[in-house]
């Protein structure tokens, strides 16, 4: 694993693993994060791209198409690709937490918001 990807994976773990119900396991031989057996974020096989669940991808892509994009494979899915090297960490953190919210149950979201984890 390249040093940049390793650092990014540590960043992802720091953001995601404290969230209620999050687990990490491999998907397509890359680290992925799950909630209720549903993947919501993973490092793509190229080691340079994040795959993240979002229902607002058009907004993100319009704002910064050099960082946020999709390929034909993702056209019919609620996922977006993020160029790791070009991404703003604060934006990525926001995206990751929102991806978790998109997949989490109301009970888990309430536990997170009230600090009961």
QUIBELDA-V131872 format. One record per pair of residues at least 6 apart in sequence whose C-alpha atoms are under 6 Angstrom apart, sorted by the first residue. I is the first residue (numbers start at 1). J is the second residue. D is the distance in whole Angstrom. If there is no record, write none. Layout:
((I;J;D) (I;J;D))
This chain:
((20;108;6) (21;35;6) (22;34;6) (22;35;5) (23;33;6) (23;34;5) (24;32;6) (24;33;5) (25;31;6) (25;32;6) (26;32;6) (30;43;6) (31;42;6) (31;43;6) (32;41;6) (32;42;4) (33;39;6) (33;41;5) (34;40;6) (40;52;6) (40;53;5) (40;99;6) (41;51;6) (41;52;4) (42;50;6) (42;51;5) (43;50;5) (44;50;6) (48;84;6) (49;82;5) (49;83;5) (49;84;5) (50;81;6) (50;82;5) (51;80;6) (51;81;5) (52;79;5) (52;80;5) (53;78;6) (53;79;4) (53;99;5) (54;78;5) (54;79;5) (54;99;6) (55;78;6) (61;68;5) (61;69;6) (67;82;6) (67;83;5) (67;86;6) (67;87;6) (68;81;6) (68;82;5) (69;81;5) (70;80;5) (70;81;5) (111;117;6))
